[in-house]
Amino acid sequence: MYQVAICDDDEQQRELMRHMLTAFSLKTNIEFHITMFSSGEQLLTHYKDQRETFHLLILDVEMGGLNGIQTAQEIRKLKIMDVQIMFLTSYPEYMVQSFDVMTFQYLIKPIQEAVLEEKLVKLHHYYQAMDKKYLVIKSDYDDLMLKYEDILWIEVIKSLTVKNKLKVITRDNSYETKGILSAYAATLTEHGFMQIHRSVLINLMHVHKFTGAQVTMLDGTSLPIGRSKIKEVKDTYTKYMIMRVQ
């Protein structure tokens, strides 16, 4: 499922875009979760308060207050670089101004549904190509795409009602899901992860230091290392760091 933000100060245009996305979803089974914003300022407030990003921003260039390009510039200043941006405008001359915010696509109004669908297929192919850099988890009925580099660790959490419950901790948030930790370890080992305990799988790029039978992550959290794994963990981390500097 792709998280999409539609930002336009014209409610009719927002609803038209939502309708087009819904029609495309029904045709292709590519799912979207759509969030609507009526101004660039409202979208920026969402980013600053929630820190939740989207896969795609659909921004109208001509808006009151912050226009679409100014909004995109402010978003990039927040170091949010992986979201794809699609501009909508009635004036092609704005196209050059949009280059410095790494635009994904540029659509001229009135939007032709076939053209939009072509761009959405390209977006889907782009994210398919990026799959090797993302972990997909099921959380609260949604499929979430988390970048490997944003994941700090995954841990088993006890639950009286849910079997095999896991918590995925990222730079900005944490998510609960279900699964077998060893299965995640088998998938993620080649991406710099290691299971250091029967209930903990860490991302080695976020390790700060080792102290006895504990590892301290860059965010200050201390996690246990299984007694039988202490030497293996330290050896693996040493090899990992040597590979990173080569």
C-alpha positions as CSV (number, residue, x, y, z in Angstrom):
1,M,0.0,0.0,0.0
2,Y,1.3,3.4,-1.0
3,Q,0.8,6.4,1.3
4,V,-0.2,9.4,-0.9
5,A,-0.8,13.0,0.1
6,I,-2.9,15.3,-2.1
7,C,-2.2,19.0,-1.4
8,D,-4.4,21.5,-3.3
9,D,-6.4,24.5,-2.0
10,D,-9.2,23.6,-4.4
11,E,-11.5,21.0,-2.8
12,Q,-13.0,20.0,-6.2
13,Q,-9.5,19.3,-7.6
14,R,-8.6,17.3,-4.5
15,E,-11.7,15.1,-4.9
16,L,-11.0,14.7,-8.6
17,M,-7.5,13.4,-7.9
18,R,-8.8,11.1,-5.2
19,H,-11.3,9.7,-7.7
20,M,-8.6,9.1,-10.3
21,L,-6.4,7.3,-7.8
22,T,-9.3,5.2,-6.6
23,A,-10.2,4.3,-10.2
24,F,-6.6,3.3,-10.9
25,S,-6.5,1.2,-7.8
26,L,-9.6,-0.7,-8.8
27,K,-8.1,-1.3,-12.2
28,T,-4.7,-2.5,-11.1
29,N,-5.1,-3.7,-7.5
30,I,-2.4,-1.2,-6.5
31,E,-3.6,0.2,-3.2
32,F,-3.4,3.8,-1.9
33,H,-4.0,5.3,1.5
34,I,-4.8,8.9,0.6
35,T,-4.5,11.9,3.0
36,M,-5.9,15.3,1.9
37,F,-4.3,18.7,2.6
38,S,-5.8,22.1,1.7
39,S,-2.6,24.1,1.9
40,G,1.1,23.8,1.9
41,E,1.2,25.0,5.4
42,Q,-1.1,22.2,6.6
43,L,1.1,19.6,4.9
44,L,4.3,21.1,6.5
45,T,2.6,21.1,9.9
46,H,1.8,17.4,9.5
47,Y,5.4,16.6,8.7
48,K,6.7,18.6,11.6
49,D,4.2,17.2,14.1
50,Q,3.8,13.6,12.9
51,R,7.2,13.0,11.2
52,E,5.3,10.5,9.1
53,T,6.3,10.6,5.5
54,F,4.5,9.5,2.3
55,H,5.5,7.6,-0.8
56,L,4.1,10.3,-3.1
57,L,3.1,13.9,-2.7
58,I,0.8,15.3,-5.3
59,L,1.2,19.1,-5.0
60,D,-0.7,21.8,-6.8
61,V,1.8,24.5,-7.8
62,E,-0.7,27.4,-7.7
63,M,-1.9,27.7,-4.1
64,G,-2.5,30.6,-1.8
65,G,0.1,31.1,0.9
66,L,3.0,28.6,0.2
67,N,2.7,27.4,-3.4
68,G,3.5,23.8,-4.3
69,I,7.2,24.5,-5.2
70,Q,7.8,26.4,-2.0
71,T,6.1,23.7,0.0
72,A,8.4,21.1,-1.6
73,Q,11.4,23.2,-0.9
74,E,10.5,23.3,2.8
75,I,9.9,19.6,2.9
76,R,13.4,18.9,1.4
77,K,14.9,21.3,4.0
78,L,13.5,18.9,6.6
79,K,15.9,16.3,5.1
80,I,12.9,14.3,3.8
81,M,14.5,13.2,0.5
82,D,12.9,9.8,-0.3
83,V,9.3,11.0,-0.9
84,Q,8.4,11.3,-4.6
85,I,6.8,14.5,-5.7
86,M,4.3,15.1,-8.5
87,F,3.4,18.7,-9.4
88,L,0.1,19.7,-10.9
89,T,-0.1,23.1,-12.7
90,S,-1.8,25.0,-15.5
91,Y,1.5,26.8,-16.4
92,P,4.4,24.7,-17.9
93,E,6.9,27.5,-17.2
94,Y,7.0,26.4,-13.6
95,M,8.7,23.2,-14.6
96,V,12.2,24.6,-14.5
97,Q,11.7,25.9,-11.0
98,S,10.8,22.5,-9.8
99,F,14.0,20.8,-10.7
100,D,15.9,21.6,-7.5
101,V,13.4,19.7,-5.3
102,M,13.9,16.4,-7.2
103,T,10.5,16.2,-8.9
104,F,9.2,12.7,-9.8
105,Q,6.7,13.9,-12.4
106,Y,5.0,17.1,-13.7
107,L,1.4,17.0,-14.9
108,I,-0.3,19.8,-16.8
109,K,-4.0,20.6,-16.0
110,P,-6.5,19.5,-16.9
111,I,-5.1,16.2,-15.9
112,Q,-5.6,13.4,-18.4
113,E,-6.4,10.2,-16.6
114,A,-4.3,8.0,-19.0
115,V,-1.3,10.3,-18.4
116,L,-1.7,10.1,-14.6
117,E,-2.0,6.3,-14.8
118,E,1.2,6.1,-16.8
119,K,3.0,8.1,-14.2
120,L,1.6,5.9,-11.4
121,V,2.8,2.8,-13.1
122,K,6.3,4.3,-13.2
123,L,6.0,5.1,-9.5
124,H,5.0,1.5,-8.8
125,H,7.9,0.1,-10.8
126,Y,10.3,2.5,-9.0
127,Y,9.2,1.2,-5.6
128,Q,9.4,-2.4,-6.9
129,A,13.0,-1.8,-7.8
130,M,13.6,-0.3,-4.4
131,D,12.1,-3.4,-2.6
132,K,15.6,-4.6,-1.7
133,K,16.0,-1.6,0.5
134,Y,12.7,-1.9,2.2
135,L,11.1,-4.2,4.8
136,V,7.3,-4.6,4.4
137,I,5.5,-5.3,7.7
138,K,1.8,-5.6,8.5
139,S,0.7,-3.1,11.2
140,D,-2.8,-2.2,12.2
141,Y,-4.3,-3.6,9.0
142,D,-1.9,-1.7,6.8
143,D,1.3,-2.8,5.0
144,L,4.1,-0.5,5.9
145,M,7.3,0.0,3.9
146,L,10.2,0.7,6.2
147,K,13.7,1.5,4.9
148,Y,16.3,-0.9,6.3
149,E,18.6,2.0,7.2
150,D,15.8,3.5,9.4
151,I,15.2,0.4,11.4
152,L,17.2,0.3,14.7
153,W,16.2,-3.1,16.0
154,I,13.3,-5.6,16.1
155,E,12.3,-7.3,19.4
156,V,9.9,-9.9,20.6
157,I,7.3,-8.5,23.0
158,K,5.1,-10.6,25.3
159,S,1.4,-10.7,24.7
160,L,-1.3,-12.7,26.3
161,T,-3.6,-12.3,23.3
162,V,-1.2,-12.3,20.3
163,K,1.2,-15.0,19.3
164,N,4.6,-14.1,17.9
165,K,4.2,-10.4,18.5
166,L,7.1,-8.2,17.5
167,K,8.0,-4.5,17.8
168,V,9.9,-2.8,15.0
169,I,11.8,0.3,16.3
170,T,12.8,2.9,13.7
171,R,14.5,6.3,14.0
172,D,11.2,8.1,14.6
173,N,8.6,5.6,15.6
174,S,7.8,2.0,16.6
175,Y,5.4,-0.5,15.0
176,E,3.9,-3.7,16.3
177,T,3.5,-6.7,14.0
178,K,3.5,-10.5,14.0
179,G,6.2,-12.8,12.9
180,I,9.0,-15.1,13.8
181,L,12.2,-13.2,14.7
182,S,14.5,-15.9,13.3
183,A,12.7,-15.6,9.9
184,Y,13.3,-11.8,9.9
185,A,17.0,-12.5,10.8
186,A,17.3,-14.9,7.9
187,T,16.0,-12.2,5.5
188,L,17.9,-9.3,7.0
189,T,21.3,-10.7,7.7
190,E,22.6,-9.7,4.2
191,H,21.5,-6.2,4.9
192,G,23.6,-5.7,8.0
193,F,21.2,-7.1,10.7
194,M,22.1,-9.7,13.4
195,Q,20.1,-11.6,15.9
196,I,22.0,-11.0,19.2
197,H,19.5,-12.6,21.5
198,R,16.5,-15.0,21.1
199,S,14.3,-11.9,21.4
200,V,16.4,-9.1,19.7
201,L,17.5,-8.5,16.2
202,I,19.7,-5.3,15.7
203,N,20.8,-3.2,12.7
204,L,24.6,-3.1,13.1
205,M,24.8,0.4,11.5
206,H,23.0,1.8,14.6
207,V,25.4,0.2,17.2
208,H,27.3,2.7,19.5
209,K,29.3,0.3,21.7
210,F,29.4,-3.1,23.4
211,T,29.7,-3.4,27.2
212,G,29.9,-6.9,28.6
213,A,26.7,-8.7,27.6
214,Q,25.0,-5.6,26.3
215,V,25.0,-3.5,23.2
216,T,24.2,0.2,23.3
217,M,22.5,1.6,20.3
218,L,23.1,5.1,18.9
219,D,19.9,6.3,20.5
220,G,21.2,5.3,23.9
221,T,19.1,2.1,24.4
222,S,20.9,-0.9,25.9
223,L,19.9,-4.3,24.6
224,P,20.9,-7.8,25.9
225,I,23.3,-10.1,24.1
226,G,22.7,-13.8,24.6
227,R,25.6,-15.3,26.6
228,S,26.4,-17.8,24.0
229,K,26.5,-15.1,21.3
230,I,28.8,-12.5,22.8
231,K,31.9,-13.5,20.9
232,E,30.0,-14.1,17.6
233,V,28.3,-10.7,17.9
234,K,31.5,-8.8,18.4
235,D,33.3,-10.7,15.7
236,T,30.5,-10.1,13.2
237,Y,30.4,-6.4,14.1
238,T,34.1,-6.1,13.6
239,K,33.8,-7.7,10.2
240,Y,30.9,-5.4,9.4
241,M,32.8,-2.3,10.2
242,I,35.8,-3.4,8.2
243,M,33.6,-4.0,5.2
244,R,32.0,-0.5,5.6
245,V,35.3,1.3,5.5
246,Q,36.7,-0.5,2.5
